[in-house]
Amino acid sequence: MGRKSRFASAALEYAYESFVGDDQEQAAAFENEIANSEVGRQIYNLRTSRGLTQVELAKLVGTTASVISRLEDADYEGHSLAMLRRVAAALQQRVEIRFLPLEDASHPV
C-alpha cells in the first residue's frame, strides 16, 4: 500500500512533484504560500459568513478596508499575530496556533 497523497487530485500531486520534488527550499516556499492563502481564506470566509463587508469589519477591528483586503489576499505575507487577534475578536473568534510534526521529511506538511 502506497503512501496517502496530501493532494485532492493526481494532477496536483504531479505538479508538486514536478515543480517542488525533493527541493527543501521550494517545499518551504510552497508551504509558506499555502499558509498565507489559508489565513486569507479563513478571514474572508468568517467575514462573509457574518454578512460583513470589508468596510464593516475594518470598523469593528479599528483599521481600514484596505488592511482587511490585504489580510484576505492569498499573496499577503505580513500577517501579524496581534492583527489576527484583533480580527478574531471582532468576529467573536479566537486564534489558535498549532505546531504539527512533519509527516514525511521530504514532503513537508
Residue, then its C-alpha position, 0 to 999 in steps of 0.5 A: m500500500g502506497r503512501k496517502s497523497r496530501f493532494a485532492s487530485a493526481a494532477l496536483e500531486y504531479a505538479y508538486e512533484s514536478f515543480v517542488g520534488d525533493d527541493q527543501e527550499q521550494a517545499a518551504a516556499f510552497e508551504n509558506e504560500i499555502a499558509n498565507s492563502e489559508v489565513g486569507r481564506q479563513i478571514y474572508n470566509l468568517r467575514t462573509s459568513r457574518g454578512l460583513t463587508q470589508v468596510e464593516l469589519a475594518k470598523l469593528v477591528g479599528t483599521t481600514a478596508s484596505v488592511i482587511s483586503r490585504l489580510e484576505d489576499a492569498d499573496y499577503e505575507g505580513h500577517s501579524l499575530a496581534m492583527l489576527r487577534r484583533v480580527a478574531a475578536a471582532l468576529q467573536q473568534r479566537v486564534e489558535i496556533r498549532f505546531l504539527p510534526l512533519e509527516d514525511a521529511s521530504h514532503p513537508v506538511 
